[in-house]
Structure formats: C-alpha cells, structure tokens
C-alpha cells in the first residue's frame, strides 16, 4: 500500500488507499452474497477453474447414475409385469392338470363320451386363455412373454418355444415344441400359430398343432390321459423355471440398484464438497465483509477530509 504524504493534497493517497480497500471488500462481499443466494461455491469457472472442471465430471457421472437408477426401476416394473402374466399362466396350467387328472378314472365314461368331450373343450378354452394372457402381457407395446421370430431347424442352439396350440383341423388341443431364434424368451407362437411359448434351452425344429411331431393333450381316450398330464406338467416346469429366472433377474437388479445408489451417494458427496457452498461459513464471511464495508466507507470519508488541515497554513 502506498505511503501517505498528507502535504501533497493533489494525489490524496490516503483516500485512494481507503478506496482500494473498500473496492476489495465490496468484491468479496458480493462473492459471498452470491454464494448465499445460489447455494453454490463455484458460480463461474473463474472462481476455481480446476475445481469447476472436476465438479463437472462428477456432475456428469451422478446424472448418468440417476438415469441408470430410473432405468433399473423401470426394469423391475417390467419384470413384475412379466411375472404377473406367468403366474396367471401357471394358475391356469394347474387347473388344466387337475382337470386332466379327472379324466384318468372311468367315471367320465368311454372314449369320446359327452363328459370327456366337455373336459376336452374346457382344456381348449384354457389354452385360448393362455394365448390371450401371452398377448396381453406387454410393456410399451413389446411382448414380454416373448416374440417368436423365424423358426429354427432341429437340433439348433436356438431357444425352445413350447406352445399350447389349438389344432383347427381336428379340434384337438395340442402341446407343441417349436424352436425359435429368440434368445430363450417366452412367447406366442409365430409361424406355427398362437400358443404359449415357454423358456427352453435348445431348438427342436418347427412343428404345428396338426403335425405328427406335436404332443397331443387328448383326454377323449383314457389311454392318452397319462401322456396329456405329463405334457401339462412339463409346461408347468417350464413356467416355474421362467418365474424363477425372472425372480433371479429381479434380485440381481435389486443388488445393482443398491450398489449404484451407494456410488451415486458418494459421487453426489464429492460433487457437493467442490461445487456447493457451506452456508454457515458463507454467512460468517458475509457478515464480516459487511462490517468491513461500513468501516472502510467511514475511513474513506475521513481520508477525504484529512487534507483540509492544510488550509490553516493559508490563514
């Protein structure tokens, strides 16, 4: 700070020193007031260029994590929708099994009796309801219990789609294995008609409900009932496997959500430490500079008045 020479009034060095101090105090007070108003320690890159760059990196990362957390939440809702559809299919398959078991006895009469035809008709209606559930289990227009694509050749590694079909030619409910290249999803049958697609592990080749390769669920003849029950139980096992797979995926998503939540919290803490203001400390600083502003203003007034004593030399 320049030395004061009170005998040289043209320069008024004392007032200039007080003015410089007042300007610095005003600048500091403005900074702390801005931080208190915005809640941010860094309001422009000039405040801390390196810190601003680091904080921006943390901000980008935390926002990306938030998007991932939202996506995980959507994924869990999607899995819940698929699980709900599969559980309803499972309930229907249990009813089908129970109904088929009723046909194992002689109380329904001989082959093709009216009672057996009634049970067969009910099984057909059950399969149609399964088809409806498969079609209706969607998420934003996407089929959750699978989308059957092109057929796969026998013995291929494509996923198995095991389907219940209604044989339109013979009126017989058929249980059908079909290989599709759909990655092991659950789905409605594509080229082979409408049916429940269940998760499998290998391609079987395309068959249709009327094909000799299709499994028949036939309770019109007591001799065929045991095979029908076995096919329904196989379907139940596939559905249970699918529900277990969805549950496993849901558990993994839960673990992933917890891990990302922890990472998000830590990233937010790092960003907060660099970017956001300590409001208590900023208030203390603002109060200090507000007082200094008043004292500096008073000293500036005194410095401006100090050279007046020289007037006494001219009396």
The 8 nearest C-alpha neighbors of each residue, nearest first, counted from 0:
[[1, 2, 16, 3, 19, 12, 13, 20],
 [2, 0, 3, 12, 16, 13, 15, 4],
 [3, 1, 4, 0, 12, 13, 16, 5],
 [2, 4, 13, 12, 5, 1, 11, 16],
 [5, 3, 6, 7, 2, 12, 13, 11],
 [4, 6, 7, 3, 306, 8, 11, 305],
 [7, 5, 4, 8, 309, 306, 3, 9],
 [8, 6, 5, 9, 4, 10, 11, 306],
 [7, 9, 11, 10, 6, 306, 5, 4],
 [10, 8, 7, 11, 12, 6, 306, 5],
 [9, 11, 8, 12, 7, 15, 13, 14],
 [12, 10, 8, 13, 14, 9, 15, 7],
 [13, 11, 15, 10, 14, 3, 16, 4],
 [12, 14, 16, 15, 302, 11, 3, 17],
 [13, 15, 302, 17, 16, 12, 303, 299],
 [14, 16, 18, 12, 17, 13, 19, 11],
 [15, 17, 13, 19, 14, 18, 12, 20],
 [18, 16, 14, 299, 20, 15, 19, 21],
 [17, 19, 15, 21, 20, 16, 14, 22],
 [20, 18, 22, 16, 21, 17, 15, 23],
 [19, 21, 17, 23, 18, 22, 24, 16],
 [20, 22, 18, 24, 295, 19, 23, 25],
 [23, 21, 25, 19, 24, 20, 18, 26],
 [24, 22, 26, 20, 25, 21, 27, 19],
 [23, 25, 21, 27, 26, 22, 28, 288],
 [24, 26, 22, 28, 23, 27, 29, 21],
 [27, 25, 29, 23, 24, 28, 22, 30],
 [28, 26, 30, 24, 29, 25, 23, 31],
 [27, 29, 25, 31, 30, 288, 26, 285],
 [28, 30, 32, 26, 27, 31, 33, 25],
 [31, 29, 27, 33, 28, 32, 34, 26],
 [32, 30, 34, 28, 33, 285, 29, 281],
 [31, 33, 35, 29, 34, 30, 28, 36],
 [34, 32, 36, 30, 31, 35, 29, 37],
 [35, 33, 31, 37, 39, 38, 36, 32],
 [36, 34, 32, 38, 33, 37, 31, 278],
 [35, 37, 33, 34, 38, 32, 39, 31],
 [38, 36, 34, 39, 35, 33, 42, 40],
 [39, 37, 34, 35, 276, 36, 275, 40],
 [40, 38, 275, 276, 34, 37, 41, 274],
 [39, 41, 276, 275, 274, 34, 42, 38],
 [42, 40, 39, 274, 43, 46, 51, 47],
 [41, 43, 39, 40, 46, 44, 34, 37],
 [44, 42, 45, 41, 46, 51, 47, 48],
 [43, 45, 48, 46, 51, 47, 41, 42],
 [44, 46, 47, 43, 48, 41, 42, 51],
 [45, 47, 44, 41, 43, 48, 42, 51],
 [46, 48, 50, 45, 49, 44, 51, 41],
 [49, 47, 44, 51, 50, 45, 52, 46],
 [50, 48, 52, 51, 47, 53, 44, 54],
 [51, 49, 53, 47, 52, 48, 54, 273],
 [50, 52, 48, 54, 49, 53, 44, 47],
 [53, 51, 55, 49, 50, 54, 48, 56],
 [54, 52, 50, 56, 55, 51, 49, 57],
 [53, 55, 57, 51, 270, 56, 52, 50],
 [54, 56, 58, 52, 57, 53, 51, 59],
 [57, 55, 53, 59, 54, 58, 60, 52],
 [56, 58, 54, 60, 55, 59, 270, 61],
 [57, 59, 55, 61, 56, 60, 54, 62],
 [60, 58, 56, 62, 57, 61, 55, 63],
 [59, 61, 63, 57, 58, 62, 64, 56],
 [62, 60, 64, 58, 63, 59, 263, 266],
 [61, 63, 65, 59, 64, 60, 58, 66],
 [64, 62, 60, 66, 61, 65, 59, 67],
 [65, 63, 67, 61, 66, 62, 263, 68],
 [64, 66, 68, 62, 67, 63, 61, 69],
 [65, 67, 69, 63, 64, 68, 70, 62],
 [68, 66, 70, 64, 65, 69, 71, 63],
 [67, 69, 65, 71, 70, 66, 64, 72],
 [68, 70, 72, 66, 67, 71, 65, 73],
 [69, 71, 67, 73, 72, 68, 74, 66],
 [72, 70, 74, 68, 73, 69, 67, 75],
 [71, 73, 69, 75, 70, 74, 68, 76],
 [72, 74, 70, 76, 71, 75, 77, 69],
 [75, 73, 71, 77, 76, 72, 70, 78],
 [76, 74, 78, 72, 77, 73, 79, 71],
 [75, 77, 79, 73, 74, 78, 80, 72],
 [78, 76, 74, 80, 75, 79, 73, 81],
 [79, 77, 81, 75, 80, 76, 82, 74],
 [80, 78, 82, 76, 77, 81, 83, 75],
 [79, 81, 77, 83, 78, 82, 76, 84],
 [82, 80, 78, 84, 83, 79, 143, 85],
 [83, 81, 79, 85, 84, 80, 78, 86],
 [82, 84, 80, 86, 81, 85, 79, 87],
 [85, 83, 81, 87, 82, 86, 136, 88],
 [86, 84, 88, 82, 87, 83, 89, 81],
 [87, 85, 89, 83, 88, 84, 82, 90],
 [86, 88, 90, 84, 89, 85, 83, 91],
 [89, 87, 85, 91, 86, 90, 129, 92],
 [88, 90, 86, 92, 87, 91, 85, 93],
 [91, 89, 87, 93, 88, 92, 86, 94],
 [90, 92, 94, 88, 93, 89, 95, 87],
 [91, 93, 95, 89, 94, 90, 96, 88],
 [94, 92, 96, 90, 95, 91, 97, 89],
 [93, 95, 91, 97, 92, 96, 98, 90],
 [96, 94, 92, 98, 93, 97, 99, 91],
 [95, 97, 99, 93, 98, 94, 228, 92],
 [98, 96, 100, 94, 99, 95, 93, 101],
 [97, 99, 95, 101, 100, 96, 94, 118],
 [100, 98, 96, 102, 101, 97, 95, 228],
 [101, 99, 97, 102, 103, 98, 96, 228],
 [102, 100, 98, 99, 103, 104, 97, 107],
 [101, 103, 100, 99, 104, 218, 107, 224],
 [104, 102, 100, 101, 221, 224, 105, 99],
 [105, 103, 102, 106, 101, 107, 221, 100],
 [104, 106, 107, 108, 103, 109, 102, 221],
 [105, 107, 108, 104, 102, 101, 103, 109],
 [108, 106, 114, 105, 115, 102, 104, 109],
 [107, 109, 106, 105, 112, 110, 114, 115],
 [108, 110, 112, 111, 107, 220, 105, 221],
 [109, 111, 220, 219, 112, 221, 108, 115],
 [112, 110, 219, 115, 116, 109, 113, 220],
 [113, 111, 115, 114, 110, 109, 108, 116],
 [112, 114, 116, 115, 117, 111, 107, 108],
 [115, 113, 117, 112, 116, 107, 118, 108],
 [114, 116, 118, 112, 219, 117, 113, 107],
 [115, 117, 119, 113, 114, 118, 120, 111],
 [116, 118, 120, 114, 115, 119, 113, 121],
 [119, 117, 121, 115, 120, 116, 122, 114],
 [120, 118, 116, 122, 117, 121, 218, 115],
 [119, 121, 123, 117, 118, 122, 116, 124],
 [122, 120, 124, 118, 123, 119, 125, 117],
 [123, 121, 125, 119, 124, 120, 95, 118],
 [122, 124, 120, 126, 121, 125, 172, 119],
 [123, 125, 127, 121, 122, 126, 128, 120],
 [124, 126, 122, 128, 123, 127, 121, 129],
 [127, 125, 129, 123, 128, 124, 163, 130],
 [128, 126, 130, 124, 129, 125, 131, 123],
 [127, 129, 131, 125, 130, 126, 132, 124],
 [128, 130, 126, 132, 127, 131, 88, 133],
 [129, 131, 127, 133, 194, 128, 132, 195],
 [132, 130, 128, 134, 133, 129, 135, 127],
 [133, 131, 135, 129, 134, 130, 136, 128],
 [132, 134, 130, 131, 136, 135, 144, 129],
 [133, 135, 131, 132, 136, 130, 142, 187],
 [134, 136, 132, 133, 137, 131, 142, 84],
 [137, 135, 133, 134, 143, 84, 132, 142],
 [138, 136, 142, 143, 141, 135, 140, 139],
 [137, 139, 141, 140, 143, 77, 142, 136],
 [140, 138, 141, 137, 142, 77, 143, 136],
 [139, 141, 138, 137, 142, 143, 136, 135],
 [142, 140, 138, 137, 139, 143, 146, 136],
 [143, 141, 137, 145, 144, 146, 136, 140],
 [144, 142, 137, 145, 81, 136, 141, 138],
 [143, 145, 185, 186, 142, 133, 81, 136],
 [186, 146, 144, 185, 184, 143, 142, 147],
 [145, 147, 186, 142, 148, 187, 181, 144],
 [146, 148, 189, 188, 186, 187, 179, 145],
 [147, 149, 179, 189, 146, 180, 181, 150],
 [150, 148, 179, 180, 151, 147, 190, 189],
 [151, 149, 179, 178, 205, 148, 152, 180],
 [150, 152, 178, 179, 204, 202, 180, 157],
 [153, 151, 204, 155, 154, 150, 203, 205],
 [152, 154, 204, 203, 155, 202, 151, 178],
 [153, 155, 202, 203, 152, 156, 201, 204],
 [156, 154, 202, 157, 153, 152, 201, 151],
 [157, 155, 201, 202, 158, 154, 200, 180],
 [158, 156, 180, 202, 155, 201, 179, 178],
 [159, 157, 183, 201, 200, 182, 202, 179],
 [160, 158, 199, 178, 202, 201, 200, 177],
 [159, 161, 196, 177, 197, 178, 176, 162],
 [162, 160, 176, 196, 197, 175, 177, 159],
 [163, 161, 195, 194, 175, 196, 174, 176],
 [162, 164, 174, 194, 195, 173, 175, 126],
 [165, 163, 194, 173, 208, 172, 174, 162],
 [164, 166, 172, 167, 173, 171, 208, 170],
 [165, 167, 208, 171, 170, 168, 209, 169],
 [168, 166, 170, 169, 165, 171, 209, 208],
 [167, 169, 166, 170, 209, 171, 165, 208],
 [170, 168, 171, 166, 167, 209, 172, 165],
 [169, 171, 167, 166, 168, 172, 165, 123],
 [172, 170, 166, 169, 173, 165, 217, 167],
 [171, 173, 165, 123, 216, 166, 164, 215],
 [174, 172, 215, 164, 208, 216, 214, 165],
 [175, 173, 163, 214, 215, 162, 164, 213],
 [174, 176, 213, 162, 214, 161, 163, 173],
 [177, 175, 161, 162, 160, 203, 206, 213],
 [176, 178, 205, 160, 204, 203, 161, 206],
 [177, 179, 202, 159, 151, 203, 204, 160],
 [180, 178, 150, 151, 181, 158, 157, 149],
 [179, 181, 157, 158, 182, 151, 148, 149],
 [182, 180, 179, 183, 184, 158, 147, 148],
 [183, 181, 158, 184, 180, 157, 179, 159],
 [182, 184, 158, 198, 181, 199, 159, 185],
 [185, 183, 145, 182, 198, 181, 186, 144],
 [186, 184, 145, 144, 197, 196, 198, 183],
 [145, 185, 187, 196, 144, 146, 147, 195],
 [186, 188, 194, 195, 196, 193, 147, 133],
 [187, 189, 193, 194, 192, 147, 191, 196],
 [188, 190, 147, 191, 192, 148, 187, 193],
 [191, 189, 192, 188, 150, 149, 148, 147],
 [190, 192, 207, 189, 188, 206, 193, 205],
 [193, 191, 188, 189, 190, 194, 164, 207],
 [194, 192, 188, 187, 164, 130, 189, 191],
 [195, 193, 163, 162, 187, 164, 188, 130],
 [194, 196, 162, 187, 163, 130, 186, 197],
 [195, 197, 186, 160, 185, 162, 161, 187],
 [198, 196, 185, 161, 160, 237, 195, 238],
 [197, 199, 183, 185, 184, 237, 159, 160],
 [200, 198, 159, 158, 201, 183, 197, 160],
 [199, 201, 158, 159, 183, 198, 202, 157],
 [202, 200, 156, 158, 159, 157, 199, 155],
 [201, 203, 178, 157, 155, 159, 154, 156],
 [204, 202, 153, 178, 154, 177, 201, 176],
 [205, 203, 153, 152, 178, 151, 177, 202],
 [204, 206, 177, 178, 150, 151, 203, 152],
 [207, 205, 177, 210, 213, 212, 204, 176],
 [206, 208, 210, 191, 209, 213, 175, 205],
 [207, 209, 166, 173, 210, 164, 213, 175],
 [208, 210, 207, 166, 211, 168, 213, 169],
 [211, 209, 207, 212, 213, 208, 206, 214],
 [210, 212, 213, 209, 214, 206, 208, 207],
 [213, 211, 210, 206, 214, 207, 175, 176],
 [214, 212, 175, 211, 210, 208, 174, 206],
 [215, 213, 174, 175, 173, 212, 216, 230],
 [214, 216, 173, 174, 217, 213, 172, 227],
 [217, 215, 227, 173, 172, 174, 214, 218],
 [216, 218, 219, 215, 223, 227, 224, 220],
 [217, 219, 224, 220, 119, 223, 221, 102],
 [220, 218, 111, 115, 110, 217, 116, 221],
 [219, 221, 110, 218, 222, 223, 111, 217],
 [220, 222, 224, 223, 103, 218, 219, 110],
 [221, 223, 220, 224, 225, 218, 226, 103],
 [224, 222, 221, 226, 220, 225, 217, 218],
 [223, 225, 227, 218, 221, 226, 222, 103],
 [226, 224, 228, 227, 223, 229, 222, 103],
 [225, 227, 229, 224, 228, 223, 230, 216],
 [228, 226, 216, 224, 230, 229, 225, 217],
 [229, 227, 231, 225, 226, 230, 96, 99],
 [228, 230, 226, 232, 227, 231, 233, 225],
 [231, 229, 233, 227, 232, 228, 226, 234],
 [232, 230, 234, 228, 233, 229, 96, 235],
 [233, 231, 235, 229, 234, 230, 228, 236],
 [232, 234, 230, 236, 231, 235, 229, 237],
 [235, 233, 231, 237, 232, 236, 238, 230],
 [236, 234, 232, 238, 233, 237, 239, 231],
 [235, 237, 239, 233, 234, 238, 240, 232],
 [238, 236, 240, 234, 235, 239, 197, 198],
 [237, 239, 241, 235, 240, 236, 242, 234],
 [240, 238, 242, 236, 241, 237, 235, 243],
 [239, 241, 237, 243, 238, 242, 236, 244],
 [240, 242, 238, 244, 239, 243, 237, 198],
 [243, 241, 239, 245, 244, 240, 82, 246],
 [242, 244, 246, 240, 241, 245, 247, 239],
 [245, 243, 241, 247, 246, 242, 240, 248],
 [246, 244, 248, 242, 243, 247, 249, 241],
 [247, 245, 243, 249, 244, 248, 242, 250],
 [248, 246, 244, 250, 249, 245, 243, 251],
 [247, 249, 251, 245, 250, 246, 252, 244],
 [250, 248, 246, 252, 247, 251, 245, 75],
 [251, 249, 253, 247, 248, 252, 246, 254],
 [252, 250, 248, 254, 253, 249, 255, 247],
 [251, 253, 255, 249, 250, 254, 256, 248],
 [252, 254, 250, 256, 251, 255, 249, 257],
 [255, 253, 251, 257, 256, 252, 258, 250],
 [256, 254, 252, 258, 253, 257, 251, 259],
 [255, 257, 253, 259, 254, 258, 252, 260],
 [256, 258, 260, 254, 255, 259, 253, 261],
 [259, 257, 255, 261, 260, 256, 254, 262],
 [260, 258, 262, 256, 261, 257, 263, 255],
 [259, 261, 263, 257, 258, 262, 256, 264],
 [262, 260, 264, 258, 259, 263, 265, 257],
 [263, 261, 259, 265, 260, 264, 266, 258],
 [262, 264, 260, 266, 261, 265, 61, 259],
 [265, 263, 267, 261, 262, 266, 260, 268],
 [264, 266, 268, 262, 267, 263, 261, 269],
 [267, 265, 263, 269, 268, 264, 61, 262],
 [266, 268, 270, 264, 265, 269, 271, 263],
 [269, 267, 271, 265, 266, 270, 272, 264],
 [270, 268, 266, 272, 271, 267, 265, 273],
 [271, 269, 267, 54, 273, 268, 272, 57],
 [272, 270, 268, 275, 274, 269, 273, 267],
 [271, 273, 269, 270, 274, 268, 275, 276],
 [274, 272, 270, 271, 54, 275, 50, 269],
 [273, 275, 271, 40, 41, 270, 39, 272],
 [276, 274, 39, 40, 271, 38, 273, 272],
 [275, 277, 40, 39, 38, 278, 34, 274],
 [278, 276, 280, 279, 281, 275, 40, 38],
 [277, 279, 281, 280, 276, 282, 35, 38],
 [280, 278, 282, 281, 277, 283, 276, 284],
 [279, 281, 283, 282, 277, 278, 284, 276],
 [280, 282, 278, 284, 283, 279, 31, 285],
 [283, 281, 285, 279, 280, 284, 278, 286],
 [284, 282, 280, 286, 281, 285, 287, 279],
 [283, 285, 287, 281, 286, 282, 288, 280],
 [286, 284, 282, 288, 287, 283, 31, 28],
 [285, 287, 289, 283, 284, 288, 282, 290],
 [288, 286, 284, 290, 285, 289, 283, 291],
 [287, 289, 291, 285, 290, 28, 286, 292],
 [290, 288, 292, 286, 287, 291, 285, 293],
 [289, 291, 293, 292, 288, 287, 286, 294],
 [292, 290, 288, 294, 293, 289, 295, 287],
 [291, 293, 289, 295, 290, 294, 288, 24],
 [292, 294, 296, 290, 291, 295, 297, 289],
 [295, 293, 291, 297, 296, 292, 298, 290],
 [296, 294, 298, 292, 297, 21, 293, 291],
 [295, 297, 299, 293, 294, 298, 292, 300],
 [296, 298, 294, 300, 295, 299, 293, 301],
 [299, 297, 301, 295, 300, 296, 302, 294],
 [300, 298, 302, 296, 17, 301, 297, 14],
 [299, 301, 297, 303, 298, 302, 296, 304],
 [300, 302, 298, 304, 299, 303, 305, 297],
 [303, 301, 14, 299, 305, 304, 13, 300],
 [302, 304, 300, 301, 14, 305, 299, 306],
 [303, 305, 301, 302, 307, 306, 300, 308],
 [304, 306, 302, 307, 303, 301, 308, 5],
 [307, 305, 308, 304, 309, 8, 5, 303],
 [306, 308, 309, 305, 310, 304, 311, 303],
 [309, 307, 310, 306, 311, 305, 312, 304],
 [310, 308, 311, 307, 312, 306, 6, 313],
 [311, 309, 308, 312, 313, 307, 314, 306],
 [310, 312, 309, 313, 314, 308, 307, 306],
 [313, 311, 310, 309, 314, 308, 307, 6],
 [312, 314, 311, 310, 309, 308, 307, 306],
 [313, 311, 312, 310, 309, 308, 307, 306]]
